Amino acid sequence: MSADPKGLQINIMGREFRVACPEPEQKGLLDAVDYLNQKMHEIKDHGKLIGLERIAIMAALNIAHEFLSTKVGGGFDIAEIKRRINSMETVLDQAISDQSELF
C-alpha cells in the first residue's frame, strides 16, 4: 500500500486498487483495509463461499451488522460518542497548547 498524488494504492485479497483519500485520513483508510481483509479471509477460510464477489458481500454484511450493533437500545450511538470525545480532545489539546505559551 503506497501513497502518491493520484491516490492511495491498496490491496484487498490480492487485488490492487487506487483510492482517492486526503492525507489526514489515510491511516484510517489503511486500518479499514486491514479490517476488511481480515474479515474476507475469515470468510474464505471457512470455505463455504466461492468467489471474491460473494466473499466481499458477506464481509460487507458482517461489518454492517457489527456497525449497527454498536447502537445500543434507546439510541445510544457509540460512533457519535467517539466523535464527541475526539472533538473534546482537540479542544483540550488547543487549551493546553495555549497555556504552555503563557510560561
C-alpha positions as CSV (number, residue, x, y, z in Angstrom):
1,M,0.0,0.0,0.0
2,S,1.5,3.3,-1.0
3,A,0.5,6.9,-1.3
4,D,1.0,9.2,-4.3
5,P,-0.6,12.3,-5.7
6,K,-3.2,10.3,-7.7
7,G,-4.4,8.4,-4.6
8,L,-3.6,5.6,-2.2
9,Q,-2.7,2.2,-3.6
10,I,-4.3,-0.5,-1.5
11,N,-4.5,-4.3,-1.7
12,I,-7.6,-6.2,-0.9
13,M,-7.5,-10.0,-1.2
14,G,-4.6,-9.8,-3.6
15,R,-6.3,-7.2,-5.8
16,E,-4.8,-3.7,-6.2
17,F,-7.0,-0.6,-6.0
18,R,-6.2,3.1,-6.1
19,V,-8.4,5.1,-3.8
20,A,-8.6,8.9,-3.5
21,C,-8.0,9.8,0.1
22,P,-6.9,13.0,1.9
23,E,-3.6,12.5,3.7
24,P,-5.0,13.1,7.2
25,E,-7.5,10.2,6.6
26,Q,-5.0,7.7,5.1
27,K,-4.3,5.9,8.4
28,G,-8.0,5.3,9.0
29,L,-8.4,4.0,5.5
30,L,-5.5,1.7,5.9
31,D,-6.9,0.4,9.1
32,A,-10.3,-0.2,7.3
33,V,-8.4,-2.1,4.5
34,D,-6.7,-4.3,7.1
35,Y,-10.0,-4.9,8.9
36,L,-11.8,-5.7,5.6
37,N,-9.0,-8.1,4.5
38,Q,-9.2,-9.9,7.8
39,K,-13.0,-10.3,7.6
40,M,-12.8,-11.5,4.0
41,H,-10.0,-14.0,4.8
42,E,-12.1,-15.4,7.7
43,I,-15.0,-16.0,5.4
44,K,-12.8,-17.5,2.7
45,D,-11.0,-19.8,5.2
46,H,-14.4,-21.2,6.4
47,G,-14.6,-22.5,2.8
48,K,-18.4,-22.0,2.4
49,L,-18.3,-19.3,-0.2
50,I,-16.6,-19.3,-3.5
51,G,-15.8,-16.2,-5.5
52,L,-14.4,-12.9,-4.4
53,E,-17.7,-11.0,-5.0
54,R,-19.7,-13.3,-2.7
55,I,-17.0,-13.1,0.0
56,A,-17.0,-9.3,-0.3
57,I,-20.8,-9.1,0.0
58,M,-20.7,-11.4,3.1
59,A,-17.9,-9.3,4.7
60,A,-19.9,-6.1,4.0
61,L,-23.0,-7.6,5.6
62,N,-21.0,-8.7,8.6
63,I,-19.3,-5.3,9.0
64,A,-22.7,-3.5,8.6
65,H,-24.2,-5.7,11.2
66,E,-21.3,-5.0,13.6
67,F,-21.7,-1.3,13.0
68,L,-25.4,-1.3,13.5
69,S,-25.0,-3.4,16.7
70,T,-22.9,-0.5,18.2
71,K,-26.2,1.3,18.6
72,V,-27.5,0.2,22.0
73,G,-31.1,0.4,22.9
74,G,-32.5,3.9,23.4
75,G,-30.5,5.4,20.5
76,F,-27.1,5.3,22.3
77,D,-24.6,5.6,19.4
78,I,-21.0,4.7,20.2
79,A,-19.7,6.2,16.9
80,E,-21.3,9.6,17.9
81,I,-19.7,9.3,21.4
82,K,-16.3,8.7,19.8
83,R,-16.7,11.7,17.5
84,R,-17.6,13.9,20.6
85,I,-14.6,12.6,22.5
86,N,-12.3,13.3,19.6
87,S,-13.7,16.8,19.4
88,M,-13.2,17.3,23.1
89,E,-9.6,16.1,22.8
90,T,-8.9,18.6,20.1
91,V,-10.3,21.5,22.3
92,L,-8.2,20.3,25.3
93,D,-5.1,20.0,23.2
94,Q,-5.6,23.6,22.0
95,A,-6.2,24.8,25.5
96,I,-3.1,23.1,26.8
97,S,-1.0,24.5,24.0
98,D,-2.3,28.0,24.7
99,Q,-1.4,27.5,28.4
100,S,2.2,26.5,27.6
101,E,2.7,29.7,25.8
102,L,2.0,31.7,29.0
103,F,5.0,30.4,30.8
